[in-house]
Amino acid sequence: MRGVYYRYTNFDQSADEAAFFLALDDEERDLDSDVNEDLSYLSKTFLTGNCYNRWFDKSFTLIVLPNSSNI
């Protein structure tokens, strides 16, 4: 799917030239938890996400959750 999308658009060039990246997550996350295990899970999910909407070559990535809260 990614190859097909790249073939017909200039998304790859736009992503390469962008100063930052906006990741729109579709999974709810509980940000009010004080449990260390949950915080470890949240850290891992915010770092890697679902592995297709994170760009590690950008110095800044804004992650927006479905309830419009951001990280």
N, CA, C and O atoms as CSV, one atom per row, in Angstrom:
chain,resi,resn,atom,element,x,y,z
A,1,MET,N,N,0.819,-1.187,0.000
A,1,MET,CA,C,0.000,0.000,0.000
A,1,MET,C,C,0.868,1.258,0.000
A,1,MET,O,O,0.586,2.219,-0.716
A,2,ARG,N,N,1.919,1.240,0.806
A,2,ARG,CA,C,2.786,2.410,0.892
A,2,ARG,C,C,3.425,2.726,-0.458
A,2,ARG,O,O,3.512,3.889,-0.851
A,3,GLY,N,N,3.875,1.679,-1.171
A,3,GLY,CA,C,4.479,1.873,-2.481
A,3,GLY,C,C,3.506,2.466,-3.479
A,3,GLY,O,O,3.876,3.316,-4.288
A,4,VAL,N,N,2.265,2.019,-3.421
A,4,VAL,CA,C,1.235,2.549,-4.319
A,4,VAL,C,C,0.978,4.016,-4.007
A,4,VAL,O,O,0.862,4.835,-4.919
A,5,TYR,N,N,0.889,4.349,-2.730
A,5,TYR,CA,C,0.627,5.735,-2.340
A,5,TYR,C,C,1.775,6.649,-2.757
A,5,TYR,O,O,1.546,7.741,-3.277
A,6,TYR,N,N,2.999,6.205,-2.530
A,6,TYR,CA,C,4.158,7.004,-2.916
A,6,TYR,C,C,4.257,7.179,-4.422
A,6,TYR,O,O,4.732,8.212,-4.896
A,7,ARG,N,N,3.822,6.199,-5.167
A,7,ARG,CA,C,3.955,6.256,-6.617
A,7,ARG,C,C,3.120,7.385,-7.212
A,7,ARG,O,O,3.519,7.981,-8.212
A,8,TYR,N,N,1.966,7.689,-6.616
A,8,TYR,CA,C,1.043,8.653,-7.204
A,8,TYR,C,C,1.028,10.014,-6.509
A,8,TYR,O,O,0.255,10.891,-6.896
A,9,THR,N,N,1.849,10.199,-5.513
A,9,THR,CA,C,1.878,11.493,-4.828
A,9,THR,C,C,3.321,11.914,-4.578
A,9,THR,O,O,4.260,11.169,-4.858
A,10,ASN,N,N,3.473,13.087,-4.063
A,10,ASN,CA,C,4.805,13.558,-3.677
A,10,ASN,C,C,4.934,13.581,-2.157
A,10,ASN,O,O,5.655,14.412,-1.605
A,11,PHE,N,N,4.227,12.659,-1.475
A,11,PHE,CA,C,4.254,12.612,-0.016
A,11,PHE,C,C,5.654,12.362,0.513
A,11,PHE,O,O,6.054,12.970,1.506
A,12,ASP,N,N,6.407,11.479,-0.132
A,12,ASP,CA,C,7.751,11.176,0.366
A,12,ASP,C,C,8.634,12.415,0.357
A,12,ASP,O,O,9.411,12.623,1.289
A,13,GLN,N,N,8.529,13.239,-0.676
A,13,GLN,CA,C,9.322,14.468,-0.736
A,13,GLN,C,C,8.830,15.460,0.318
A,13,GLN,O,O,9.638,16.119,0.971
A,14,SER,N,N,7.519,15.570,0.487
A,14,SER,CA,C,6.968,16.477,1.497
A,14,SER,C,C,7.391,16.062,2.895
A,14,SER,O,O,7.739,16.911,3.715
A,15,ALA,N,N,7.365,14.770,3.174
A,15,ALA,CA,C,7.771,14.274,4.497
A,15,ALA,C,C,9.251,14.519,4.732
A,15,ALA,O,O,9.653,14.848,5.848
A,16,ASP,N,N,10.060,14.366,3.709
A,16,ASP,CA,C,11.498,14.600,3.856
A,16,ASP,C,C,11.820,16.068,4.108
A,16,ASP,O,O,12.769,16.377,4.829
A,17,GLU,N,N,11.042,16.976,3.521
A,17,GLU,CA,C,11.323,18.401,3.641
A,17,GLU,C,C,10.631,19.058,4.834
A,17,GLU,O,O,10.878,20.231,5.112
A,18,ALA,N,N,9.775,18.332,5.538
A,18,ALA,CA,C,9.005,18.909,6.643
A,18,ALA,C,C,9.895,19.211,7.843
A,18,ALA,O,O,10.861,18.495,8.107
A,19,ALA,N,N,9.563,20.271,8.561
A,19,ALA,CA,C,10.310,20.637,9.763
A,19,ALA,C,C,9.875,19.805,10.963
A,19,ALA,O,O,10.665,19.577,11.879
A,20,PHE,N,N,8.628,19.353,10.964
A,20,PHE,CA,C,8.114,18.511,12.046
A,20,PHE,C,C,7.065,17.580,11.463
A,20,PHE,O,O,6.685,17.696,10.298
A,21,PHE,N,N,6.606,16.656,12.293
A,21,PHE,CA,C,5.618,15.689,11.833
A,21,PHE,C,C,4.460,15.651,12.819
A,21,PHE,O,O,4.671,15.706,14.031
A,22,LEU,N,N,3.247,15.559,12.311
A,22,LEU,CA,C,2.037,15.477,13.117
A,22,LEU,C,C,1.510,14.055,13.042
A,22,LEU,O,O,1.179,13.572,11.959
A,23,ALA,N,N,1.428,13.379,14.184
A,23,ALA,CA,C,0.929,12.001,14.236
A,23,ALA,C,C,-0.460,12.007,14.853
A,23,ALA,O,O,-0.630,12.423,15.999
A,24,LEU,N,N,-1.452,11.549,14.101
A,24,LEU,CA,C,-2.825,11.470,14.589
A,24,LEU,C,C,-3.100,10.040,15.014
A,24,LEU,O,O,-3.324,9.172,14.170
A,25,ASP,N,N,-3.085,9.790,16.311
A,25,ASP,CA,C,-3.325,8.442,16.822
A,25,ASP,C,C,-4.819,8.185,16.928
A,25,ASP,O,O,-5.593,9.097,17.221
A,26,ASP,N,N,-5.221,6.948,16.692
A,26,ASP,CA,C,-6.638,6.606,16.782
A,26,ASP,C,C,-6.954,5.722,17.983
A,26,ASP,O,O,-8.084,5.255,18.121
A,27,GLU,N,N,-5.979,5.487,18.849
A,27,GLU,CA,C,-6.183,4.663,20.036
A,27,GLU,C,C,-6.209,5.541,21.278
A,27,GLU,O,O,-5.327,6.376,21.483
A,28,GLU,N,N,-7.237,5.342,22.110
A,28,GLU,CA,C,-7.335,6.089,23.369
A,28,GLU,C,C,-6.227,5.657,24.320
A,28,GLU,O,O,-5.862,4.482,24.347
A,29,ARG,N,N,-5.692,6.584,25.095
A,29,ARG,CA,C,-4.681,6.274,26.087
A,29,ARG,C,C,-5.038,6.982,27.388
A,29,ARG,O,O,-5.502,8.122,27.375
A,30,ASP,N,N,-4.821,6.307,28.502
A,30,ASP,CA,C,-5.110,6.875,29.816
A,30,ASP,C,C,-3.877,7.623,30.314
A,30,ASP,O,O,-2.887,7.004,30.703
A,31,LEU,N,N,-3.935,8.938,30.303
A,31,LEU,CA,C,-2.779,9.752,30.680
A,31,LEU,C,C,-2.757,10.099,32.162
A,31,LEU,O,O,-1.819,10.749,32.623
A,32,ASP,N,N,-3.766,9.682,32.918
A,32,ASP,CA,C,-3.844,10.030,34.332
A,32,ASP,C,C,-3.295,8.946,35.243
A,32,ASP,O,O,-3.432,9.041,36.463
A,33,SER,N,N,-2.689,7.938,34.688
A,33,SER,CA,C,-2.220,6.810,35.488
A,33,SER,C,C,-0.914,7.148,36.200
A,33,SER,O,O,-0.030,7.786,35.629
A,34,ASP,N,N,-0.806,6.711,37.463
A,34,ASP,CA,C,0.420,6.910,38.233
A,34,ASP,C,C,1.213,5.626,38.404
A,34,ASP,O,O,2.257,5.630,39.057
A,35,VAL,N,N,0.749,4.553,37.844
A,35,VAL,CA,C,1.412,3.261,37.992
A,35,VAL,C,C,2.624,3.218,37.069
A,35,VAL,O,O,2.501,3.514,35.880
A,36,ASN,N,N,3.794,2.854,37.597
A,36,ASN,CA,C,5.030,2.836,36.810
A,36,ASN,C,C,4.928,1.934,35.594
A,36,ASN,O,O,5.457,2.262,34.532
A,37,GLU,N,N,4.251,0.797,35.737
A,37,GLU,CA,C,4.116,-0.122,34.612
A,37,GLU,C,C,3.337,0.531,33.472
A,37,GLU,O,O,3.694,0.380,32.304
A,38,ASP,N,N,2.276,1.254,33.817
A,38,ASP,CA,C,1.495,1.947,32.805
A,38,ASP,C,C,2.296,3.072,32.167
A,38,ASP,O,O,2.190,3.300,30.962
A,39,LEU,N,N,3.093,3.773,32.955
A,39,LEU,CA,C,3.913,4.853,32.406
A,39,LEU,C,C,4.958,4.313,31.439
A,39,LEU,O,O,5.265,4.950,30.431
A,40,SER,N,N,5.504,3.144,31.744
A,40,SER,CA,C,6.454,2.509,30.839
A,40,SER,C,C,5.774,2.148,29.524
A,40,SER,O,O,6.343,2.349,28.451
A,41,TYR,N,N,4.565,1.619,29.607
A,41,TYR,CA,C,3.797,1.277,28.405
A,41,TYR,C,C,3.491,2.533,27.590
A,41,TYR,O,O,3.640,2.535,26.368
A,42,LEU,N,N,3.063,3.602,28.270
A,42,LEU,CA,C,2.757,4.847,27.565
A,42,LEU,C,C,3.992,5.407,26.871
A,42,LEU,O,O,3.909,5.871,25.734
A,43,SER,N,N,5.124,5.365,27.542
A,43,SER,CA,C,6.367,5.860,26.939
A,43,SER,C,C,6.699,5.103,25.666
A,43,SER,O,O,7.059,5.697,24.650
A,44,LYS,N,N,6.576,3.796,25.734
A,44,LYS,CA,C,6.872,2.971,24.564
A,44,LYS,C,C,5.896,3.246,23.423
A,44,LYS,O,O,6.294,3.316,22.261
A,45,THR,N,N,4.609,3.402,23.763
A,45,THR,CA,C,3.629,3.651,22.712
A,45,THR,C,C,3.801,5.018,22.082
A,45,THR,O,O,3.620,5.170,20.874
A,46,PHE,N,N,4.148,6.015,22.882
A,46,PHE,CA,C,4.344,7.338,22.307
A,46,PHE,C,C,5.615,7.403,21.462
A,46,PHE,O,O,5.689,8.178,20.508
A,47,LEU,N,N,6.592,6.608,21.803
A,47,LEU,CA,C,7.828,6.588,21.027
A,47,LEU,C,C,7.640,5.878,19.692
A,47,LEU,O,O,8.058,6.388,18.652
A,48,THR,N,N,7.016,4.710,19.716
A,48,THR,CA,C,6.911,3.913,18.490
A,48,THR,C,C,5.530,3.927,17.866
A,48,THR,O,O,5.400,3.709,16.661
A,49,GLY,N,N,4.506,4.175,18.647
A,49,GLY,CA,C,3.151,4.179,18.117
A,49,GLY,C,C,2.798,2.850,17.494
A,49,GLY,O,O,3.137,1.793,18.026
A,50,ASN,N,N,2.118,2.906,16.368
A,50,ASN,CA,C,1.759,1.687,15.660
A,50,ASN,C,C,2.761,1.391,14.547
A,50,ASN,O,O,2.499,0.579,13.660
A,51,CYS,N,N,3.881,2.041,14.606
A,51,CYS,CA,C,5.024,1.822,13.701
A,51,CYS,C,C,4.817,2.325,12.282
A,51,CYS,O,O,5.683,2.101,11.436
A,52,TYR,N,N,3.727,2.984,11.987
A,52,TYR,CA,C,3.607,3.555,10.651
A,52,TYR,C,C,3.243,5.030,10.665
A,52,TYR,O,O,3.012,5.606,9.602
A,53,ASN,N,N,3.184,5.649,11.813
A,53,ASN,CA,C,2.931,7.087,11.819
A,53,ASN,C,C,3.938,7.867,12.669
A,53,ASN,O,O,3.632,8.952,13.162
A,54,ARG,N,N,5.129,7.312,12.835
A,54,ARG,CA,C,6.203,8.015,13.540
A,54,ARG,C,C,7.383,8.177,12.589
A,54,ARG,O,O,7.750,7.240,11.880
A,55,TRP,N,N,7.969,9.358,12.576
A,55,TRP,CA,C,9.122,9.638,11.722
A,55,TRP,C,C,10.280,9.994,12.639
A,55,TRP,O,O,10.262,11.029,13.305
A,56,PHE,N,N,11.274,9.141,12.667
A,56,PHE,CA,C,12.368,9.306,13.614
A,56,PHE,C,C,13.438,10.277,13.131
A,56,PHE,O,O,14.330,10.635,13.900
A,57,ASP,N,N,13.370,10.710,11.879
A,57,ASP,CA,C,14.374,11.656,11.404
A,57,ASP,C,C,13.938,13.108,11.611
A,57,ASP,O,O,14.665,14.023,11.224
A,58,LYS,N,N,12.781,13.335,12.206
A,58,LYS,CA,C,12.312,14.687,12.504
A,58,LYS,C,C,12.660,15.031,13.946
A,58,LYS,O,O,12.562,14.184,14.835
A,59,SER,N,N,13.061,16.257,14.170
A,59,SER,CA,C,13.444,16.647,15.526
A,59,SER,C,C,12.227,16.876,16.417
A,59,SER,O,O,12.358,16.919,17.641
A,60,PHE,N,N,11.051,17.023,15.820
A,60,PHE,CA,C,9.845,17.291,16.600
A,60,PHE,C,C,8.673,16.541,15.992
A,60,PHE,O,O,8.408,16.663,14.796
A,61,THR,N,N,7.971,15.767,16.807
A,61,THR,CA,C,6.753,15.080,16.380
A,61,THR,C,C,5.658,15.394,17.386
A,61,THR,O,O,5.818,15.140,18.579
A,62,LEU,N,N,4.556,15.939,16.916
A,62,LEU,CA,C,3.408,16.230,17.764
A,62,LEU,C,C,2.429,15.074,17.631
A,62,LEU,O,O,1.987,14.752,16.529
A,63,ILE,N,N,2.090,14.450,18.754
A,63,ILE,CA,C,1.172,13.315,18.760
A,63,ILE,C,C,-0.161,13.802,19.300
A,63,ILE,O,O,-0.229,14.322,20.414
A,64,VAL,N,N,-1.227,13.636,18.515
A,64,VAL,CA,C,-2.562,14.053,18.932
A,64,VAL,C,C,-3.417,12.810,19.109
A,64,VAL,O,O,-3.486,11.963,18.219
A,65,LEU,N,N,-4.068,12.705,20.263
A,65,LEU,CA,C,-4.913,11.561,20.588
A,65,LEU,C,C,-6.351,11.818,20.133
A,65,LEU,O,O,-6.700,12.961,19.839
A,66,PRO,N,N,-7.187,10.789,20.068
A,66,PRO,CA,C,-8.561,10.958,19.581
A,66,PRO,C,C,-9.397,11.955,20.382
A,66,PRO,O,O,-10.304,12.575,19.826
A,67,ASN,N,N,-9.118,12.120,21.652
A,67,ASN,CA,C,-9.886,13.080,22.454
A,67,ASN,C,C,-9.286,14.488,22.370
A,67,ASN,O,O,-9.600,15.348,23.193
A,68,SER,N,N,-8.447,14.713,21.402
A,68,SER,CA,C,-7.820,16.007,21.088
A,68,SER,C,C,-6.756,16.442,22.079
A,68,SER,O,O,-6.271,17.570,21.991
A,69,SER,N,N,-6.377,15.589,23.016
A,69,SER,CA,C,-5.248,15.948,23.873
A,69,SER,C,C,-3.963,15.669,23.108
A,69,SER,O,O,-3.925,14.784,22.253
A,70,ASN,N,N,-2.933,16.408,23.409
A,70,ASN,CA,C,-1.671,16.198,22.702
A,70,ASN,C,C,-0.545,15.990,23.694
A,70,ASN,O,O,-0.671,16.274,24.885
A,71,ILE,N,N,0.554,15.487,23.170
A,71,ILE,CA,C,1.692,15.148,24.007
A,71,ILE,C,C,2.896,15.937,23.555
A,71,ILE,O,O,3.975,15.801,24.131
